[in-house]
Amino acid sequence: MIRWLIFVVIYAIVDFYAFQAVKTITKNRWIHYLHVLVSVVVVGNFIFQFTQASDGRVLSPEKSYAFGFLLTLLALKIVVVPIMFGEDVFRGLVGVYKKLVASNNSFHLPSRRKFISQFALGLAAIPFTSLLYGMYKGKYNFKVLKYTLHFEDLPEAFDGYKITQISDIHSGSFDNKDKVSYAVNLINEQQSDAILFTGDMVNNKATEMLPWKETFKKLKANDGVFSVLGNHDYGDYVDWDTAEEKQKNLEDLKKIQKEMGFDLMLNESRFIEKNGARIAIIGVENWGKGFKQKGDLTKAVSNVDANDFKILMSHDPSHWQYEAVAHDYHYHLTLSGHTHGMQFGIEIPGWVKWSPVKWRYKYWAGIYKEAGQYINVNRGFGVLAYPGRVGIWPEITVIELKKGLETV
């Protein structure tokens, strides 16, 4: 209760200060009332959602949207407040100067300047409208990103082999069956030879996937649908009554994946064979810097030959950075996800690719190459916490393998 009181007090102070910009621009009381009403409703809904008894879905769509609207409103105010504060510092200095130097009898603050408030609100409108758009449109704004990667030692039979990668479904955040069905159809339309899912099927509980099981069951590829677990799939972010209950949740999720036709690999490998040649698909459990580390690469490749062409599925790209690249075996291509590109950033192909998540992960979105080995970090299929995306759109990756050197 105390923490909520502190939160409300801090928010009220910030909101009151940001309100000064509105008062400077307009004297219309109805607009003033609307400002207060929106603030109260957004904060009230946030507190209501996060103080309700939970079914274990800590990040249900209702809670996500409550958080999203609060974040949107705070983004506006966080931009406005420093500008207004800067103006108040200037006004204070002017007042002191006039009293001490100009010999005024009393201290008097100059009035706020309307154009400063207009500038502050205009600037704040950029993150405000962007975050609203991210929830309205960006959440399901699926993009198909296509890459062609060349390998000298790719078996001739696999020249032109196509893989579709998806990652981070986070089914507990879905709220639109038509949009999700559209994305599943879009995956199938790529007509890839194999589909590889790199973890985080749910936010917390296996039951989150039940309403979507039949939808994802429609995913089809000639050589199969392969999957691994992500950090959210283990149920680590739920307060379970018993360890047995938590373990059952994990077993339920494994069962759901099997019923959907996903070949879940738990530190295991599979071979895809064509015309007497083969490639290895290797799947490890989650291994992440600062997260659960159950991935056992040595165990996963116990039946894989050093000369096999290898595709590694590992949810967290930090596993590639800290273990896979320096491993005894050469992993031609690693597929990861996890970062979501933070669901926020700026991407203009060939010009700029930026997100705050780059300060946490060296490899956070797209294709990277180190020591002759590639990794693709998928930006994610679903969302987590903030129920939208701004600039970093939900991704379906299609990778074509080609034999030989890349031609420029």
VOGU-3710 file (C-alpha; in Angstrom, 3 decimals, decimal comma):
1> mirwlifvvi> 0,000/0,000/0,000  2,818/2,387/0,883  4,535/1,880/-2,472  1,331/2,730/-4,322  0,921/5,879/-2,230  4,495/6,926/-3,027  3,868/6,202/-6,708  0,698/8,341/-6,755  2,414/11,238/-4,971  5,374/11,233/-7,386
11> yaivdfyafq> 3,079/10,960/-10,381  0,879/13,790/-9,094  3,892/16,080/-8,752  5,080/15,303/-12,268  1,556/15,648/-13,649  0,957/18,975/-11,899  4,187/20,358/-13,291  3,416/19,179/-16,821  -0,072/20,687/-16,449  1,515/24,128/-16,315
21> avktitknrw> 2,317/23,865/-20,025  -1,348/23,212/-20,803  -2,455/26,160/-18,640  0,014/28,455/-20,383  -1,270/27,552/-23,841  -5,009/27,640/-23,149  -7,345/29,024/-20,515  -10,156/26,695/-21,591  -11,240/24,940/-18,411  -12,733/21,981/-20,262
31> ihylhvlvsv> -9,300/21,173/-21,646  -7,905/21,480/-18,123  -10,571/19,109/-16,840  -9,860/16,671/-19,677  -6,151/16,649/-18,792  -6,927/15,792/-15,178  -9,549/13,191/-16,147  -7,215/11,342/-18,516  -4,442/11,322/-15,907  -6,719/9,984/-13,193
41> vvvgnfifqf> -8,273/7,294/-15,422  -4,916/6,036/-16,732  -3,279/5,909/-13,306  -6,408/4,487/-11,680  -6,670/1,707/-14,249  -2,968/0,886/-13,840  -3,321/0,558/-10,068  -6,557/-1,415/-10,419  -5,060/-3,918/-12,870  -1,893/-4,497/-10,876
51> tqasdgrvls> -3,634/-4,908/-7,514  -6,141/-7,500/-8,714  -5,777/-11,166/-7,873  -3,810/-12,819/-10,666  -4,280/-16,188/-12,348  -0,527/-16,324/-12,792  -0,526/-14,372/-16,036  1,539/-11,552/-14,606  1,550/-9,887/-18,011  -2,011/-10,417/-19,220
61> peksyafgfl> -3,261/-8,233/-22,117  -5,275/-6,117/-19,658  -2,235/-5,419/-17,508  -0,063/-4,827/-20,553  -2,420/-2,193/-21,914  -2,696/-0,546/-18,503  1,088/-0,343/-18,426  1,221/0,781/-22,067  -1,147/3,716/-21,563  0,691/4,771/-18,409
71> ltllalkivv> 4,013/4,600/-20,259  2,571/6,669/-23,112  1,341/9,371/-20,762  4,597/9,395/-18,811  6,585/9,733/-22,042  4,712/12,948/-22,778  5,243/14,360/-19,316  8,892/13,316/-19,060  9,627/15,398/-22,162  7,591/18,388/-21,000
81> vpimfgedvf> 8,813/18,601/-17,394  12,558/19,231/-18,037  11,740/21,985/-20,529  9,319/23,627/-18,104  11,813/23,262/-15,280  14,528/24,834/-17,421  12,247/27,766/-18,101  11,513/28,120/-14,372  15,227/28,216/-13,601  15,606/31,002/-16,152
91> rglvgvykkl> 12,573/32,844/-14,749  14,023/32,548/-11,256  17,372/33,970/-12,335  15,629/36,853/-14,070  13,610/37,542/-10,928  16,726/37,518/-8,737  18,575/39,768/-11,177  15,773/42,338/-11,199  15,589/42,381/-7,411  19,341/42,585/-6,730
101> vasnnsfhlp> 20,674/44,454/-9,744  17,680/46,413/-10,981  16,800/47,320/-7,354  13,196/46,167/-7,493  11,529/46,276/-4,106  10,032/42,818/-4,433  10,950/39,514/-6,014  8,762/38,783/-9,032  8,816/35,831/-11,424  8,272/36,709/-15,086
111> srrkfisqfa> 5,270/35,010/-16,710  5,709/31,731/-18,542  6,259/32,158/-22,239  3,601/30,560/-24,407  5,987/29,500/-27,172  8,099/27,503/-24,676  5,054/25,515/-23,594  4,038/25,013/-27,217  7,524/23,755/-28,058  7,520/21,392/-25,054
121> lglaaipfts> 4,147/19,862/-25,903  4,996/19,687/-29,607  8,205/17,800/-28,858  6,442/15,532/-26,357  3,818/14,685/-28,971  6,421/12,634/-30,871  6,911/9,842/-28,277  3,274/10,166/-27,181  1,791/9,518/-30,641  4,487/6,956/-31,464
131> llygmykgky> 3,650/4,833/-28,419  -0,074/5,072/-29,148  0,566/4,018/-32,753  2,757/1,183/-31,491  -0,166/-0,240/-29,515  -2,770/0,374/-32,212  -0,819/-0,787/-35,257  2,737/-1,800/-34,402  1,897/-4,840/-32,282  0,746/-6,828/-35,318
141> nfkvlkytlh> 2,674/-5,019/-38,041  4,416/-8,216/-39,179  7,385/-7,912/-41,523  9,035/-10,650/-43,554  12,800/-10,115/-43,625  14,744/-12,141/-46,170  18,454/-12,952/-46,160  20,713/-15,033/-48,386  23,796/-16,480/-46,700  26,667/-18,158/-48,536
151> fedlpeafdg> 28,754/-21,070/-47,240  31,598/-22,783/-49,068  31,041/-26,049/-47,198  27,264/-26,231/-47,569  26,360/-29,645/-49,049  25,418/-29,305/-52,713  22,024/-30,900/-52,044  21,099/-28,006/-49,734  21,992/-25,194/-52,120  18,919/-22,927/-52,033
161> ykitqisdih> 17,533/-24,484/-48,848  15,096/-22,086/-47,137  14,493/-21,666/-43,416  11,814/-19,575/-41,753  12,617/-18,468/-38,218  10,139/-17,115/-35,690  10,841/-16,333/-32,058  9,266/-14,991/-28,873  5,604/-15,734/-29,539  4,588/-14,652/-26,004
171> sgsfdnkdkv> 1,063/-15,944/-26,518  -0,109/-14,542/-23,181  -0,026/-11,067/-24,743  -2,204/-11,874/-27,781  -5,648/-10,307/-28,065  -6,520/-10,522/-31,770  -7,085/-13,949/-33,322  -7,448/-12,625/-36,859  -4,091/-10,833/-36,749  -2,308/-13,873/-35,329
181> syavnlineq> -3,926/-16,153/-37,924  -2,809/-13,739/-40,638  0,785/-13,995/-39,392  0,678/-17,800/-39,289  -0,597/-17,839/-42,873  2,166/-15,409/-43,811  4,734/-17,844/-42,400  3,308/-20,715/-44,428  3,260/-18,559/-47,565  7,066/-18,408/-47,455
191> qsdailftgd> 7,068/-22,124/-48,377  10,313/-22,738/-46,557  11,796/-26,204/-46,202  11,852/-25,957/-42,394  10,406/-23,680/-39,712  12,500/-23,001/-36,619  11,055/-21,445/-33,461  13,632/-20,095/-31,011  11,783/-19,922/-27,709  9,480/-17,973/-25,382
201> mvnnkateml> 6,178/-19,454/-26,435  4,428/-18,009/-23,359  4,894/-15,229/-20,844  4,569/-17,405/-17,759  2,128/-20,312/-17,934  1,529/-23,097/-20,414  -2,226/-22,400/-20,310  -1,606/-19,123/-22,159  -0,979/-21,158/-25,310  -4,204/-23,168/-25,180
211> pwketfkklk> -6,387/-20,593/-27,034  -3,746/-20,389/-29,780  -2,794/-24,059/-30,115  -4,998/-24,771/-33,124  -3,781/-21,603/-34,854  -0,089/-22,476/-34,577  -0,831/-26,107/-35,351  -1,354/-24,925/-38,937  2,364/-24,179/-39,353  3,711/-26,600/-41,937
221> andgvfsvlg> 7,058/-27,246/-43,610  8,299/-30,251/-45,596  11,158/-30,999/-43,218  9,314/-30,107/-40,019  8,858/-27,440/-37,379  11,634/-27,386/-34,778  11,686/-25,505/-31,466  13,640/-24,741/-28,306  12,717/-23,216/-24,953  13,233/-19,599/-23,925
231> nhdygdyvdw> 13,651/-18,147/-20,448  9,908/-17,419/-20,073  8,903/-20,984/-20,892  10,186/-22,438/-17,611  7,648/-20,606/-15,415  10,383/-18,845/-13,444  8,382/-15,606/-13,175  5,410/-17,097/-11,311  5,129/-17,745/-7,571  4,169/-21,434/-7,662
241> dtaeekqknl> 2,746/-23,135/-4,606  5,030/-26,153/-5,069  8,000/-27,191/-7,180  5,860/-30,010/-8,555  3,286/-27,521/-9,831  5,999/-25,576/-11,632  7,420/-28,745/-13,178  3,962/-29,813/-14,327  3,564/-26,461/-16,068  6,754/-27,110/-18,029
251> edlkkiqkem> 5,643/-30,633/-18,924  2,286/-29,232/-20,058  4,070/-26,791/-22,357  6,167/-29,585/-23,831  2,988/-31,568/-24,444  1,318/-28,600/-26,139  4,294/-28,182/-28,457  4,153/-31,857/-29,376  0,410/-31,624/-30,067  1,066/-28,665/-32,373
261> gfdlmlnesr> 3,619/-30,677/-34,326  6,657/-28,824/-32,967  9,772/-30,967/-32,536  11,084/-29,558/-29,243  14,809/-30,057/-28,750  16,238/-30,070/-25,232  20,007/-30,104/-25,709  19,529/-32,400/-28,686  20,104/-32,486/-32,411  18,283/-33,665/-35,531
271> fiekngaria> 19,492/-34,375/-39,064  17,838/-33,346/-42,286  18,949/-35,553/-45,178  18,789/-34,952/-48,922  20,405/-36,944/-51,731  22,879/-38,639/-49,426  23,923/-35,395/-47,672  22,803/-33,987/-44,355  22,738/-30,882/-42,191  22,422/-30,845/-38,397
281> iigvenwgkg> 19,760/-28,863/-36,551  20,936/-28,384/-32,963  18,643/-27,144/-30,197  19,793/-26,127/-26,729  17,793/-25,168/-23,682  17,952/-21,568/-22,540  21,391/-20,160/-21,817  21,612/-16,445/-21,181  23,965/-14,004/-19,512  22,051/-13,056/-16,374
291> fkqkgdltka> 19,303/-15,610/-17,086  18,732/-19,357/-16,693  21,651/-21,372/-18,059  20,398/-24,880/-18,834  21,836/-25,003/-22,319  24,413/-27,761/-22,757  26,078/-27,374/-26,132  28,421/-30,330/-25,682  25,517/-32,650/-24,905  23,474/-31,266/-27,791
301> vsnvdandfk> 26,157/-32,137/-30,362  27,127/-35,501/-28,904  25,998/-37,304/-32,096  27,027/-34,517/-34,509  30,222/-34,789/-36,532  32,654/-31,881/-36,587  32,372/-31,745/-40,395  28,562/-31,553/-40,435  26,948/-28,322/-41,559  25,365/-27,014/-38,356
311> ilmshdpshw> 22,429/-24,765/-37,576  22,200/-23,949/-33,873  18,984/-22,828/-32,204  19,638/-20,958/-28,956  17,138/-18,495/-27,534  19,511/-15,907/-26,068  22,171/-14,353/-28,361  24,551/-13,968/-25,424  24,987/-17,760/-25,615  26,451/-17,364/-29,098
321> qyeavahdyh> 28,666/-14,523/-27,911  30,048/-16,237/-24,808  30,005/-19,941/-25,719  29,102/-20,918/-29,274  31,567/-18,778/-31,234  34,524/-20,103/-29,223  33,239/-23,704/-29,051  35,315/-26,540/-30,510  32,728/-27,021/-33,239  32,055/-24,514/-36,006
331> yhltlsghth> 28,397/-23,418/-35,975  27,683/-22,108/-39,438  24,427/-20,403/-38,483  22,912/-19,675/-35,090  19,303/-18,542/-34,678  18,320/-16,555/-31,584  15,694/-14,110/-30,347  15,068/-12,892/-26,786  15,885/-9,176/-27,172  12,704/-8,152/-29,086
341> gmqfgieipg> 14,846/-5,229/-30,257  13,300/-3,792/-27,071  10,154/-3,279/-29,258  11,379/0,276/-29,713  13,962/1,852/-31,973  14,768/3,374/-35,336  15,561/1,285/-38,385  16,185/2,606/-41,883  17,819/-0,194/-43,912  21,282/0,802/-45,058
351> wvkwspvkwr> 21,243/3,954/-42,942  20,549/3,433/-39,271  19,678/0,637/-36,852  19,345/1,740/-33,254  17,549/0,688/-30,086  18,341/1,228/-26,395  18,691/-2,563/-26,124  22,091/-2,252/-27,830  23,466/-1,081/-24,481  22,559/-4,484/-23,017
361> ykywagiyke> 23,187/-6,828/-25,960  26,022/-6,621/-28,451  24,013/-8,697/-30,919  20,405/-7,584/-30,709  18,705/-7,661/-34,136  19,505/-9,010/-37,583  22,509/-10,790/-39,072  25,992/-10,681/-37,515  29,191/-12,538/-38,406  32,105/-13,481/-36,166
371> agqyinvnrg> 34,930/-15,963/-36,791  33,278/-17,100/-40,001  30,023/-17,922/-38,172  26,652/-16,211/-38,609  23,909/-15,407/-36,143  20,456/-14,032/-36,816  18,762/-12,350/-33,859  15,052/-12,337/-34,622  13,145/-9,273/-33,384  10,313/-11,432/-32,094
381> fgvlaypgrv> 6,801/-12,418/-33,134  4,904/-11,181/-30,066  5,310/-8,541/-27,388  6,007/-8,431/-23,679  5,029/-5,774/-21,086  4,477/-2,788/-23,425  1,719/-4,085/-25,739  3,098/-2,616/-28,926  6,098/-1,888/-31,098  7,602/1,355/-32,339
391> giwpeitvie> 10,112/1,147/-35,173  11,072/-2,455/-34,355  8,322/-4,501/-35,955  7,340/-8,158/-35,328  9,500/-10,312/-37,544  9,288/-13,402/-39,694  12,773/-14,252/-40,945  13,419/-16,190/-44,139  17,010/-17,329/-44,685  18,151/-18,991/-47,906
401> lkkgletv> 21,336/-21,051/-47,743  23,563/-20,851/-50,797  26,697/-22,809/-51,616  29,829/-20,862/-52,485  31,250/-17,413/-51,847  29,066/-14,336/-51,771  29,330/-12,309/-54,966  29,355/-8,543/-54,669
//
